[in-house]
Amino acid sequence: MKVQITITNKGEYPGKEVVQLYLKAPAIRLEKPVNELKGFAKTKLLQSGESQVLEFELDSSSLASYDASLSSWIAEKGKYTIQMGASSLDIRKKATFKLVDDILVERCHTVLPLKREIKELTHK
């Protein structure tokens, strides 16, 4: 999936801007962060009134979280929100999309099995 945003210098002086792309994923079965930084890009030096289109690409691995019970990377079904801005506290654009089914992105294999179980720290 390609995501584009147009940045326009509305100021009086030339300047550059960094755009950060965050993904908010559904946490139905798997615990996830509220927002995850998935990409960032910097504009060229924009003159006053000049614009530039920045493009980001999200593939299935960008959506996936590790499910230890399945030893797999899974993109969970549900609503995803893409957020773009100068920082996580300065979001300027949002878009949403929905996955109707879980997507198995990658199945992993145990190479070095644990001799004993590790207690994981979670919010649940």
C-alpha positions in Angstrom: 0.0 0.0 0.0 1.3 3.4 -0.9 0.6 6.4 1.2 1.2 10.0 -0.1 1.1 13.4 1.6 1.6 16.8 0.1 3.7 19.2 2.2 3.4 22.9 1.4 5.6 25.6 2.9 3.1 28.2 4.1 5.7 30.2 5.8 7.5 33.3 4.7 11.0 31.7 4.6 12.5 28.6 2.9 12.4 25.5 5.1 12.4 21.7 5.4 9.9 19.5 7.2 10.2 15.9 8.5 7.0 13.9 8.2 6.5 10.8 10.4 4.1 8.0 9.6 2.5 6.1 12.5 0.3 3.1 12.4 -2.4 2.3 15.0 -3.3 -1.4 14.7 -6.1 -3.3 16.3 -5.2 -5.2 19.5 -7.8 -7.9 19.4 -5.7 -10.9 20.4 -2.1 -9.6 20.3 -0.8 -6.8 22.6 0.4 -3.8 20.6 1.7 -0.3 21.2 -0.9 2.5 20.8 1.1 4.0 17.9 4.1 2.6 16.0 6.4 4.6 13.9 6.5 3.0 10.5 8.4 5.6 8.4 9.7 9.1 8.1 10.9 11.3 5.3 12.3 14.8 5.0 11.4 17.3 2.3 13.9 19.2 0.2 14.4 22.9 0.9 11.0 24.3 0.1 10.6 27.9 -0.9 7.7 29.9 0.4 4.5 28.5 -1.3 6.3 25.5 -2.8 5.0 22.0 -2.3 6.4 18.4 -2.4 4.7 15.0 -2.4 6.3 12.5 0.0 5.5 8.8 -0.4 5.6 5.9 2.0 5.1 2.2 1.4 3.4 -0.1 3.9 3.6 -3.8 3.1 2.1 -6.7 5.0 5.1 -7.0 7.3 4.5 -3.4 8.4 1.1 -4.4 9.7 2.2 -7.7 11.4 2.8 -8.5 15.1 4.4 -11.6 16.4 2.1 -14.3 17.8 4.2 -16.6 20.0 1.4 -19.1 20.3 1.5 -19.7 16.5 5.2 -18.9 16.0 4.1 -16.5 13.3 3.9 -12.9 12.3 0.2 -12.0 11.9 -1.6 -8.9 10.6 -4.7 -9.0 12.7 -8.1 -8.3 11.2 -9.7 -5.0 12.2 -9.4 -1.3 11.8 -6.0 0.3 11.2 -5.3 4.0 11.4 -2.5 5.7 9.5 -1.4 9.0 11.1 1.1 11.5 9.6 2.6 14.6 11.1 5.7 16.3 12.4 5.6 14.1 15.5 3.4 11.7 17.4 2.0 14.8 19.3 1.5 16.8 16.1 -0.6 14.6 13.7 -1.9 16.5 10.7 -3.5 13.8 8.5 -5.3 10.5 9.3 -6.7 7.7 7.2 -8.2 4.3 8.1 -8.6 1.0 6.4 -9.9 -2.4 7.5 -8.6 -6.0 7.2 -11.6 -8.4 7.1 -9.4 -11.4 8.0 -6.2 -12.2 9.8 -3.2 -12.4 7.4 -0.4 -14.9 8.0 2.7 -12.9 7.0 5.4 -15.3 8.0 5.6 -18.6 9.8 8.7 -19.0 12.0 10.4 -22.2 13.2 12.0 -22.7 16.6 15.8 -23.0 16.2 16.8 -22.9 19.9 14.0 -24.1 22.1 13.8 -22.7 25.6 14.6 -25.1 28.4 12.1 -23.4 30.6 9.3 -20.9 30.1 10.0 -17.2 30.2 7.4 -15.0 32.0 6.5 -12.1 29.7 5.7 -8.7 31.0 2.5 -7.4 29.4 -0.3 -4.9 30.1 -2.9 -7.6 30.1 
